[in-house]
C-alpha cells in the first residue's frame, strides 16, 4: 500500500509540474498561459491586438490571466484530491 501511495504522489508531482492553463479573448487578440501556480508563462498578441487601445489590452491581459489561473487552480485540485484521499485511506 505504501508503494502505491508513493507511486500516486510521484504521478501527481509530474502532472503538477507539467500543468498549464490557457485563456484567450473571444476575438483571439490576446492569449495567456499560466503554470499551476498561476504564474504567467506566455502572453501572445495576434494582429487583431493592434486595433485595441492599450488600456483595454491591459484589462484583457489581467482578466484572462485571472481566468487561466482559476482554471489552473481547478486542475491542481483535481490532481491533488486523489493524493490526499490516498493519504487518508493509508492512515
Beta strands, then each sheet from edge to edge (+ up, - down):
strand 1: 20-24
strand 2: 30-35
strand 3: 40-45
sheet 1: 1+ 2- 3+
end
